[in-house]
Amino acid sequence: MPSKLTYANIILILASLLGAAAFLSPFFGRPPQQTSMSAAAHGGDAMLMLTLLSLMALAAIVAGLQSNEINAKTLAVLGALASVGAIMRFIPGPGGFSGVFFLPIMAGYAFGAQFGFLTGLVTLLASAFLTGGVGPWLPYQMFASGWVSALAGLTPHVRPGTKWEIVMLAGAGFFLGLFYGLVMNLWFWPFVFRPEQAELYWRPGQGPLAVIRSYALFYLITSFFWDFWRGVGNAGLILIFGAPVLRLLHRYQQRFYFVALPIDRAEG
């Protein structure tokens, strides 16, 4: 995908900033009402976030079409990747493993951060409707998945076309599996408090170091095991299927864009 700063890129950057603000707002605004359950987390703003994110993604696509960054072939591949990626959510595995991130990671790496961000959020949206997983967590899953795919697009391309490229990408897939869980916990963590495990939860008035310490402890005890297997699943799928899928995506990429060179005409 084109690397210059365009209207589509600006819109997606603003969408990412909106996502970061949505995740972090409980720490800086009015302290949320804390309960022992996470069901009430973001119950008041989730629909707004979903609407804004969907509109910004649509605006980025329209801006891309107008600037020729995105064309009919690009949209077709985006839709196909999101559809197959949503179905891959049904791939069974241990812990928190899900095949839903395999294609967004590959797409981000092959086509760049902009296309990856769109693929990640559309894939999670499609998978939510497919599995009935629609709830206040959905826009936050879309943000986190988009960031996973965008980071894959920013991963250095080391020795393209060799086995080392796939090994490096598998390693990135493992850490991106951890990253997704590390981010997603924040959608509910500030809204939950259990007195019997007070050291694991955020309390209004805590200093930055205390917040980081509490969250790190919470993550290691409650989430790391599941995220570890998600990362292992990502890495395993990339090691097994990454090379042929990457070749296929690069073949499609060559058809997305062309450069028109001027033809010198002899005078007279």
C-alpha positions as CSV (number, residue, x, y, z in Angstrom):
1,M,0.0,0.0,0.0
2,P,1.2,3.6,-0.5
3,S,3.3,4.8,2.3
4,K,2.7,8.6,2.0
5,L,0.4,10.4,4.4
6,T,-3.0,10.6,2.8
7,Y,-6.5,11.4,3.9
8,A,-7.2,7.7,4.4
9,N,-4.1,7.4,6.6
10,I,-5.1,10.5,8.6
11,I,-8.6,9.1,9.2
12,L,-7.2,5.8,10.4
13,I,-4.7,7.5,12.7
14,L,-7.5,9.5,14.2
15,A,-9.5,6.3,14.6
16,S,-6.5,4.8,16.5
17,L,-6.3,7.9,18.7
18,L,-10.0,7.5,19.4
19,G,-9.4,3.9,20.4
20,A,-6.6,4.8,22.7
21,A,-8.7,7.5,24.3
22,A,-11.6,5.0,24.8
23,F,-9.4,2.4,26.5
24,L,-7.7,5.0,28.8
25,S,-10.6,7.3,29.5
26,P,-11.6,5.5,32.8
27,F,-8.2,6.3,34.3
28,F,-8.4,10.1,33.6
29,G,-12.1,11.0,33.7
30,R,-14.7,10.5,36.3
31,P,-13.9,7.3,38.2
32,P,-16.2,4.5,36.9
33,Q,-18.6,2.6,39.1
34,Q,-16.7,-0.6,40.0
35,T,-18.4,-3.9,40.6
36,S,-17.2,-7.5,40.9
37,M,-18.3,-8.3,37.3
38,S,-17.2,-6.9,34.0
39,A,-20.6,-7.0,32.3
40,A,-21.3,-3.3,32.9
41,A,-18.0,-2.1,31.5
42,H,-18.5,0.6,28.8
43,G,-22.2,-0.1,28.7
44,G,-22.9,3.6,28.2
45,D,-20.4,4.3,25.4
46,A,-19.8,1.1,23.5
47,M,-22.5,1.8,20.9
48,L,-21.1,5.3,20.3
49,M,-17.6,3.8,19.9
50,L,-18.8,1.1,17.5
51,T,-20.7,3.8,15.4
52,L,-17.8,6.2,15.3
53,L,-15.3,3.4,14.4
54,S,-17.5,2.1,11.7
55,L,-18.0,5.5,10.2
56,M,-14.3,6.3,10.3
57,A,-13.4,3.0,8.6
58,L,-16.0,3.8,5.9
59,A,-14.7,7.3,5.5
60,A,-11.1,5.9,5.1
61,I,-12.3,3.5,2.4
62,V,-14.1,6.3,0.6
63,A,-11.1,8.6,0.8
64,G,-8.9,5.7,-0.4
65,L,-11.2,5.2,-3.4
66,Q,-11.1,8.9,-4.3
67,S,-7.3,9.0,-4.2
68,N,-6.9,5.6,-6.0
69,E,-5.2,4.1,-3.0
70,I,-8.1,1.6,-2.9
71,N,-9.8,0.1,-5.9
72,A,-12.4,-2.6,-6.6
73,K,-9.7,-5.3,-6.4
74,T,-8.5,-4.1,-3.0
75,L,-12.0,-4.1,-1.6
76,A,-12.6,-7.6,-3.0
77,V,-9.5,-8.9,-1.3
78,L,-10.4,-7.1,2.0
79,G,-13.8,-8.6,2.0
80,A,-12.5,-12.1,1.2
81,L,-9.8,-11.9,3.9
82,A,-12.3,-10.7,6.5
83,S,-14.8,-13.4,5.6
84,V,-12.3,-16.3,5.7
85,G,-10.7,-14.8,8.8
86,A,-14.1,-14.7,10.6
87,I,-14.6,-18.4,9.8
88,M,-11.2,-19.2,11.1
89,R,-12.4,-18.1,14.5
90,F,-14.0,-21.6,14.8
91,I,-10.6,-23.3,14.5
92,P,-10.2,-25.1,17.9
93,G,-7.1,-24.8,20.0
94,P,-5.9,-24.7,23.6
95,G,-6.3,-21.7,25.9
96,G,-7.1,-18.5,24.2
97,F,-6.0,-19.6,20.7
98,S,-8.1,-18.5,17.8
99,G,-7.3,-18.6,14.1
100,V,-9.0,-15.3,13.5
101,F,-5.8,-13.3,13.7
102,F,-3.8,-15.3,11.1
103,L,-5.0,-13.6,7.9
104,P,-5.1,-10.1,9.4
105,I,-1.5,-10.5,10.4
106,M,-0.5,-11.8,7.0
107,A,-2.5,-9.0,5.2
108,G,-0.9,-6.3,7.3
109,Y,2.6,-7.7,6.7
110,A,1.9,-8.1,2.9
111,F,0.0,-4.9,2.2
112,G,1.0,-2.5,4.9
113,A,-0.4,-1.0,8.1
114,Q,-3.3,0.9,6.5
115,F,-4.7,-2.2,4.8
116,G,-3.9,-4.3,7.9
117,F,-5.8,-2.0,10.2
118,L,-8.9,-2.2,8.1
119,T,-8.6,-5.9,7.7
120,G,-8.2,-6.4,11.4
121,L,-11.3,-4.4,12.5
122,V,-13.5,-5.7,9.7
123,T,-12.5,-9.3,10.4
124,L,-13.4,-8.9,14.1
125,L,-16.7,-7.2,13.2
126,A,-17.6,-10.0,10.8
127,S,-16.6,-12.8,13.3
128,A,-18.7,-11.1,16.0
129,F,-21.9,-11.2,13.9
130,L,-21.0,-14.8,12.8
131,T,-20.6,-16.1,16.3
132,G,-23.1,-13.9,18.1
133,G,-20.4,-12.2,20.0
134,V,-21.9,-8.7,19.8
135,G,-21.6,-6.8,23.1
136,P,-20.0,-3.7,24.6
137,W,-16.6,-5.4,24.1
138,L,-16.9,-5.4,20.3
139,P,-15.6,-2.0,19.4
140,Y,-12.6,-2.6,21.7
141,Q,-11.9,-5.9,20.0
142,M,-12.0,-4.2,16.7
143,F,-9.6,-1.5,17.8
144,A,-7.2,-4.1,19.3
145,S,-7.4,-6.3,16.2
146,G,-6.8,-3.4,14.0
147,W,-3.7,-2.5,15.9
148,V,-2.4,-6.1,15.8
149,S,-2.7,-6.0,12.0
150,A,-1.2,-2.5,11.7
151,L,1.8,-3.5,13.8
152,A,2.2,-6.6,11.5
153,G,2.4,-4.1,8.7
154,L,5.2,-2.2,10.5
155,T,7.2,-5.4,11.0
156,P,10.5,-5.2,9.2
157,H,10.7,-7.3,6.0
158,V,13.8,-9.4,6.8
159,R,15.2,-11.3,3.8
160,P,12.0,-11.5,1.9
161,G,11.2,-14.9,0.2
162,T,13.3,-16.9,2.6
163,K,12.4,-19.2,5.5
164,W,13.9,-16.6,7.9
165,E,11.2,-14.1,6.9
166,I,8.5,-16.7,8.0
167,V,10.4,-17.4,11.2
168,M,10.6,-13.7,12.0
169,L,6.9,-13.2,11.1
170,A,6.0,-16.2,13.3
171,G,7.8,-14.5,16.2
172,A,5.9,-11.3,15.5
173,G,2.7,-13.3,15.5
174,F,3.5,-14.8,18.9
175,F,4.1,-11.4,20.5
176,L,1.0,-9.9,18.8
177,G,-1.1,-12.6,20.4
178,L,0.2,-11.4,23.8
179,F,-0.3,-7.8,22.8
180,Y,-4.0,-8.3,21.9
181,G,-4.7,-9.7,25.3
182,L,-2.7,-7.1,27.1
183,V,-4.7,-4.4,25.4
184,M,-8.1,-6.0,25.6
185,N,-8.0,-6.5,29.3
186,L,-8.1,-2.7,29.7
187,W,-11.7,-2.5,28.3
188,F,-13.0,-3.9,31.6
189,W,-10.2,-3.9,34.2
190,P,-10.8,-0.3,35.5
191,F,-14.5,-1.2,36.1
192,V,-13.9,-4.3,38.2
193,F,-12.9,-4.5,41.9
194,R,-12.9,-7.5,44.2
195,P,-11.9,-6.7,47.8
196,E,-10.5,-10.2,48.4
197,Q,-8.0,-9.6,45.5
198,A,-7.5,-5.8,45.9
199,E,-3.9,-6.0,44.8
200,L,-5.0,-7.1,41.3
201,Y,-7.3,-4.2,40.6
202,W,-7.1,-0.5,39.9
203,R,-8.3,2.0,42.5
204,P,-8.9,5.7,41.9
205,G,-6.0,7.7,43.2
206,Q,-3.3,5.2,42.5
207,G,-0.1,6.5,41.2
208,P,1.2,5.5,37.7
209,L,3.7,2.9,39.1
210,A,1.0,1.4,41.4
211,V,-1.3,1.1,38.4
212,I,1.3,-0.6,36.3
213,R,2.2,-3.0,39.1
214,S,-1.4,-3.9,39.7
215,Y,-2.1,-4.5,36.1
216,A,1.0,-6.5,35.5
217,L,0.0,-8.8,38.4
218,F,-3.5,-9.0,37.1
219,Y,-2.3,-9.9,33.6
220,L,0.2,-12.5,34.7
221,I,-2.4,-14.3,37.0
222,T,-5.5,-14.1,34.9
223,S,-4.6,-13.6,31.3
224,F,-1.1,-14.6,30.4
225,F,-1.8,-18.3,30.0
226,W,-4.6,-17.7,27.5
227,D,-2.6,-15.1,25.6
228,F,0.4,-17.4,25.5
229,W,-1.6,-20.0,23.6
230,R,-3.0,-17.4,21.3
231,G,0.5,-16.4,20.4
232,V,1.6,-20.0,20.0
233,G,-1.4,-20.6,17.7
234,N,-0.5,-17.5,15.6
235,A,3.1,-18.6,15.3
236,G,2.2,-22.2,14.4
237,L,-0.2,-21.2,11.7
238,I,2.4,-18.8,10.2
239,L,5.1,-21.4,10.2
240,I,2.8,-24.0,8.5
241,F,0.8,-21.8,6.1
242,G,2.6,-18.5,6.1
243,A,4.9,-19.0,3.1
244,P,2.2,-20.0,0.5
245,V,-0.3,-17.4,1.8
246,L,2.3,-14.7,1.7
247,R,3.2,-15.6,-2.0
248,L,-0.5,-15.5,-2.8
249,L,-1.0,-12.1,-1.2
250,H,2.1,-10.7,-2.9
251,R,0.7,-12.0,-6.3
252,Y,-2.5,-10.1,-5.6
253,Q,-0.6,-7.0,-4.5
254,Q,1.2,-6.8,-7.8
255,R,-2.2,-6.5,-9.5
256,F,-3.4,-3.7,-7.2
257,Y,-1.2,-0.9,-8.4
258,F,0.6,0.1,-11.6
259,V,2.8,3.0,-12.5
260,A,2.0,4.8,-15.8
261,L,5.3,6.0,-17.4
262,P,5.3,8.7,-20.0
263,I,6.1,7.7,-23.5
264,D,8.7,9.9,-25.2
265,R,7.5,10.9,-28.7
266,A,9.8,12.1,-31.3
267,E,9.1,15.6,-32.4
268,G,8.1,16.4,-36.0
